[in-house]
């Protein structure tokens, strides 16, 4: 009998087919994933780039998936830095070699390009570039712990200014010059004791975060940056040299501009005197006191209370009823007049506010508003016509006999939040405001005094350090002065003025005043916020002594200005400049150099009559006792420094 053929249940048959296909697909997927992970993006050493002349190599690695990609930098087989790039590149990362030292790390989530720029004896330079969607966030974190013993320098101004800089604290800080956090200088430049520099593009919407053991640079489209486009760039450059000094010299000229000119000799030869809330008779009395006590002066700076209202740029007729007579008083005693001006105009200061508004010369926001929180608007220096209008009003003041100006403002927060700068590249919002305002002022008069800068190291403007408080500690007091001086110089701004004393005389003791005066003697320009005759005869005598000491070195200042113009070397240097590999020199925060031949070590602690001093390599002559010579490197644990003594040392030259 013929057996019937029993057909299988179609339901189970199709299930069997699907199961087989699924198993095969799963096996293929696993094999592909294994291939991608272990051949295209292995967890270890999936890209190594060599700089054979410099003795440097950069090694990209995949860490654990949740940590993403990292690259390490090695110099002569020694670890220099580890940079963690985060996990936003995705797990399917592959490497593309585009030739000529360009590599692209690409995945479905995005890409990062690595470009070699310099490979020469003693120097390697490369660029990291990434284009990011506006909705995304990217963050690269630099290791502050490995390798052990690394010190960091430069970075932005801060209210608490530390040296070295790795202990500075940041929490989602917009990396821009801003008045609100005493960050008037915020160049995107860092330097380490291992001979590495980092420089971030001015087109990157950059934020700073200090995390445990890491300094993180983040980019995102968020206020105060322009937020209305679809993509942004995250670009930075790293350079590796033998030590910090050589790395810095490599960065200057390539990324930090050299000054094209420098302030006139008269600007730095004699001190400046800052007057606050004075009227005409008080100004004339102040000049009489300068003459009576026999003090020289390059100029008297009137604070912004001289105006009728904020932005008028006209003398208050009540305070200054006869400007011509006052100017003649200045001329008679060969004293220059400097006025404080700002970019602001108060909305009640008319007809000036309405004039600027009707001409379209005020910064407006994307919401078509103009006012800051204090009901002032800012002149839009990104417009050529607005700049000309503002500078023409300064020329009118010059026609009256005003000699010079101190521009108080120009940081990005001078303008209202979310500004709309028409005609400016969106990637340069809001920083173009600072750049254009300072370049306009330098073109108007290169002896103008300013308080901020960004990519403007080439200008000869005298930079006034941020106002400080009458206190001794690191909290914007005297102990933070030298870190600010060093930070500013390493960022490429050399022509400094640091007022002696805080914004008022409240809390300013005689001891603090004298120690402050000593600390700024070897800066390019001395400026007194409080006159010495407000204390006693001894203070007056010491003020004369230290002004004379400053004046004796004016020719040296000019020589150093010329060197800065030609070579880009800072005027006031950190001690490690002479001894880059020495940890004590790297961590010395309370001494500085004038050029390479004078060590300045002021007393910065209250009730102190002595201090420790580090002398680097060389033979050093005691500036207070020519018969005393010291061979460095050497630590002087207890150098005697009573109130009338500024410790300083001059390099001894071989007479042969």
Secondary structure by P-SEA (a helix, b strand, c coil): cccccccccaaaaaaaaaaaaaaaaaaaaaaaaaaaacccccccccbbbbcccccbbbbbbbccccccbbbbbbcccccccccccccccccbbbbbbccccbbbbcccccbbbbbbccccccbbbbbbbbbbcccbbbbbbbbcccccccccccccccccccccccccccccccccccccccccccccbbbcccbbbbbbbcccbbbbbbcccccccccccccccccccccccccbbbbbcccaaaaaaaaccccccccccccccccccbbbbbbccccaaaaaaaaaaaaaacccccbbbbccccccccccccccccccccaaaaaaaaaaabbbbbbbbcccccccccaaaaaaaaaccccccccccccccccccccccccaaaaaaaaaaaaaaaaacccbbbbcccccccccccccccccccccccaaaaaaaaaaaaaaccccccccccccccccbbbbcccccccccccccccaaaaaaaaaaaaccccccccccccccccccaaaaaaaaaaaccccbbbbccccccccaaaaaaaaaaaaaaaaaaaaaaaaaaaaaacccccccccccccccccccccccccccccccbbbbcccccccccbbbbbcccccccccccccccccccccccccccccbbbbbccccccc
